[in-house]
Amino acid sequence: MAVQQADGMNYAPKGKPSPVVKPGGFVIAAAALDHGHIYGMCNGLTEAGATLKYVYDPDPEKVAAFRRSFPQARAAESLEQILADPEVRLVAGAAVTSERCPLGLRVMDAGKDYFTDKAPFTTLEQLEAARKKVRETGCKYMVYYSERLHVEGAVFAGQLIEQGAVGRVLQVLGMGPHRLSAESRPAWFFEHERYGGILCDIGSHQIEQYLYYSGEKDARVVRSQVANYNHPQYPELEDFGDCTLVGGNGSTNYFRVDWFTPDGLSTWGDGRCFILGTDGYIEIRKYVDVAHQPGGDHVYLVNRDGEQRFDVAGKVGFPFFGQLILDCLNRTENAMTQEHAFKAAELCLLAQEKAERISG
C-alpha cells in the first residue's frame, strides 16, 4: 500500500493489480486534472485492468506530471479528440468542483460513461441535469467516494456488516478531519461558488458511507452547521462543518468534517468511522492509529464473540474498480447503483443549503 501522505489532495492509494479484463478490453481516458484525486482514480482503474489511452488538460505542466506517473497515456490535443474516439469507454475527470457536471454532460453526450471525483455537483440544478442526461443516454455518472472505496479498512467493515457481525446498523458516526495545506491549494479551493462548501465537498464522503453501511435509500437532514473559525484570510472558506441525518428506516448519522489536522499528525487526517449495530459495533481507523500502530486500515469489532482487532492493509484490496469496469461492460450496477451515487450527492447538497453559519 502507498505510504500515507501529508497532503490529502494528492493522496493516491495503490493496491495490488487485480485485472478483470485483458489489456485493451476496457479503454479509458483522463481529462481535467484540477484535483490530485485523478491519480487515485486512475490507479484504481488501471490496477483493475483498464487501458489508459489518453490524458487531456489545458495545462501542459499538469499533463506532463500525469504522464510521469502514467507514461502509457498519450497527451490528447483536445477533449474532443477523446470524445470522438470510439475505443474510449469511460472518461475519468477531477475538474474544479463546479465544472464536474458540465464535463460529465459532454462525456455522456458522446456515449461514454463518466467517473468523477467527489463532490460530483455544487448545485441541485446540476444534479437534476445529470439525472436527466443519464435517463436520456443510459450512460453512467459514477463518483469517486474515495474514503470508502479506496480504503481497505472501510471495505472490510462493509464485509463485516454484510456477514451480520453487528446486526442491523442503527447509527454511523463519521469524522473527516483534513490538513489544509493552504500553500499547496489552487485559488478555486477558496472560492465558495467553485468548491461548493465543506459539507458539499468532504461531507460527501461521510454521507455516502452512511447510506452504504446502513443500507438506507434516503434520509433527511435534521441539522447542519458550517463555520470559518480560524482562517479570516480566506473569507469564503468553511473550515468546520457538521450534520445530523435520519434515514428512512430510522437509522441515524452524525458527522464532522474540518480543516484542522495539526502538523504533528503523521498523515493528512485522522479519519474515523464508528458503526453501531443491534449486536455490536465497529470502529475504522482509516489512515492512522494515533501513537500506537503505523499506517492505516485498522478495524476494531466488538460483538457477542468478544473484542477483535484487524489490520487489513494489503489484505482486502479495492473491489470497486473492477466491479465498475464490469458494470460498464455489462450495463450492471454491482459496484454502486446510480441512484446511490446521486442520493449521496443530493443529501450533501441539501446539508450545505440548509446549514446554519456559526460565527467564529
N, C-alpha and C positions, 0 to 999 in steps of 0.2 A: 504494500500500500504506500501511497505517497506520504512523505513527511508533512506533518501539519504546518501550514504556513501562517505567517503573521498577518497577512492581508487577505481577508475573505473574498475580496473582489477578484483575486487571481488564484483562488484555491481550486485546483482541478484534480480531483481524485483519479488515481489509476488503479485498475484491477488486473486480474489475470485474463488474457484473451480467452473468450468462450464463444467462437463464431457459430451462428445459427444458419449462415448461408455461405456458399462458396465465393471466392473472390470474383467480383463483378456481378454477384447475384442481387445486390441492392446498392445502387449508386446514389450518393448524396452530395450536397454542396453546402458550404458555409457562406453566409452573407451577413453583413452588418456586425462588425467586431467591436462594438462600443463597450461591451462588458466582458471581463475575463472569463465569465462562465462558459463562453463559447468553447474554451479549451476542454472543460469537463464534459460538455455535451458531446463534442467530437471524440474525446477519449472513449466515452461510454459506447458510442455507436460503432466506432472502428474496432474496439475490442470485441464487439458482438458480431463482427464480420462485414460491416458496411464498407464500401469502397468510396473514399473521399476524393471526388474528381476535381472539384473547383473550390476556390475561395474568392470572394469579392468584398471589397470595401473601397470607398473613395480615397482613403488614406493609404498610400503605398507603404508607409512605415508599418502600419498595422498588418498589412498583407505579408510583408517580409518577415515580421516577427512570427506570424502564424505559420508560415511555411518552414520556419526553422524547427517548429515542433511537428509539423505535418508536411514533410517535403514532397509527399505524393500528390498534394493538391496543386493543381495548376492555377495560376493567377488569371481569373476571368477578366475580360476587358470591360464588362458591364454586368449588371444584374440581368439584363435582357438576354445575354448570352446563356446564362444558367437556365433561365425560364424557358428558353427556346429549345434546349437540349432534351430530346425525348428519353435519353438514358437516365436522367436525374429523376429519382422517385420522391425525394424528400429534401427540403431546404431547412437547415438549422440556422437560426439567427439570434443574435444578442444585441439588438439595436437599442438606442435610447428608449427608455420605457414607453414614453408616449408615442413612439414611432413603431412599436412592435406590431400593433394591429394593422396599420396601413400596409406594412410589409407582408403580413400574413395574407391579407386580402389579395394582394398581387400574386403571391405564390399559389394560392388556391385557384385563382382565376386561370392560372397556367396549367391547372390539372395536377398539381403536386401537393403532397402532404407537407405540413409546416410544423416545425418543432422550435418553440421559442423559449427563451429564458423567462423566468418569473420576474416580476409580475407580468402577466400577459396583456393587461389593459390598464389604462389610467382613468377611464370613464365608463359608465354604464352604457353610454351610446356606442362605444367601441365594442363592448361585449355583445350587444344586440346585433351589430353589423356582422360580427364574426359568426354568431349563431345562424343568421340568415345565409351567410356565404357557405357555411357547412351544409345547410339544407339544400342549397342550390347546386353545389358542386359534388357533394359526397366525399370531399377531402377532409383530412384530419387537421385539427388545430391543437396539437399536443404541447404540454408545458413542462419545463424542467424544474419541478419542485425538488430541488437537489437535497434539501435537508432530510428528506425521507428516502428518495430514490437513489441517492448516491452516498448513503451512509450505511455500512453493513450492520451496525447496531440497530438502526431503525428498521432495516429489512428483517432482521432476526426477530425483533419484537413483534412485527406483524405475523411472522410464522408462529410464534408462541400463542398469540391471540387466536389464530386460525385453529390451533390444536386444542383450544379450550383451557389453556393454562391458568387464566384468571377469570373464567366465566364470562358473563355479559359485561361489556365495558360500560361503566357508569360515568366516568369523568376522565378527560385528558387535560393535563396541566402542562403547558409548554413555556420554556424560557429560551429566548433567542437573542442573547447579547452579542454585539458585534464590535470590533475595533474600528474606529472612524478612519484612521489613517488619512486625514484630510488632505495632506500634501500630495497624495497619490490619486486623488479623485478628480475626475473631469468636472468642468464647470456645471454641466447639466445635472450632476448629482445633487447640487444645492438649490435647484430651481423646482419649486413645488409642482408646477404645471407639467414638468417634464418627467419627474421621478414618481409623482403620484401620492406622496405621503408615506410615512413609516408603516402604517397598517396595511396599505395597499402593497407596499414593497416587501419588506421582510416579514410582515404579518401574513403574507400569502402562504408561506411555508407552514406556519402554525395552524392555520385553518384547514389546509389540505390534509395535514397529518391527523387532525381531529376527525375529519369526515372519514378518513380511511380506517383508523383504528376503531372508531365507534360503529362503523357501518351505517352512519347516518346519510340520508339522501338530501336532507335540507336542514336548516337551522335558522334561528332568528337572533339578531344582535340585540342583547339586553342593554349593554352599556359599553361605550368605548371612549377612550381619552387619549390625547396627544399633548406633548409639551416640547418646548425648547428650553431646557433647564440651564444649559451651560455653554451655549455657542451663539452668543449675540452677534458675532461677526458673520454668521450665516443665518440671517433672519428667516429664510424660508425653510430651513432645515427643521425637522422634528427629530429630536434625539431620544425621545421616550414615547412609548405608546403601550396601552393595554386594552384588553377587550374580554367581555364575557358573552358566551353564546349558549343557547339552549336548543338542543336538537329536537327533531320531530318525534323521536321515540323517548324523549325525556332525559337523555344524557346531557352533560354539561361540559363546557370548555372554558378555561381561563388561560390567557397567555399574556406574556410581557415581552416586548422587544425594545432594544435600546442600543445606543452607540457609546457605551461607557466601559468597554473592556479595557482594563488597565494594562499598561505596557509590560508589567511583570508577568502576565499570563503567557504560557508557552505557545499558545495558538490564538487565532483571531477571535474566538468566542467560546465560552463555556456553555454550549448548547445542551439543554437537558429536556427530557420529557418524562412525565410521570403518568402512568396509566392505571387507574383504579377499576377493578372489576368486582363482581359479586363474590369471587372465590380467591382473590389475591391481587397483587399489584406488581407492576414493572417499573423500573427506572432505567432510562437510557442516558448514559453519559457519552454524548456523541463524539466529542473531539478531544477531551482530556478528562482524566480522573485526578482532580486537583491535589497536588502534593502527595500523590500516592503511586499511581501507575502511569508510565509514559504512554503517549499515543491515545487514540480514541477507541470507540466501539466497545465500550464496557456496558454490559447489560446485567441488571440485578432483577431477580424474580423471587417473590415470596408468595407461597400458597400453601395448601394443606400438606404438601410434601416437604416443606421446610424452606430454608433460605439457600438460594443458588446464585452464583456469580459466573458470568460467561464473558470471556474475552474472544470476540469473534472477528477481529481484524484479519483479513486474508483468508477467512474460512467460509464466508457466505456468498460473496460476490454481489453483483448488481444485475439481477434478472430483468429489470425493467427494459433495458436497452434491446436485448434480444427479443423480448416479447413485443416491443414496439415495432421492430423490423418485421416480424412475422405478422403482426396486425396490419401493417401497411401492405404486405404482400397478399394476405388472405382476407383483408377487409373485416377483421375481427376486432374485439375490444378486450383483450386479456391483460395488456399492460396497464391500461387505465381507460375507463369509459370517457367518451366526450363530455357527457353530462357531468361527471365528477370533476373534470378539469375546469369546466365552465362554472359549476356551482361554487367551487373554492374561490375562483376569481370574483364571482358575484358577491359573495359574503365579505371578502376583504374590501371590495369597493363600497359596500354598504357600511361596513365598520368605519371606514375612513370618512364617508359622507356624514355619518351621524356623530362623529367624535366631538366631544367637548374639549375645547382647548384650555389646558391648565396654565395659569400664569406662573412663570418661574420666578 
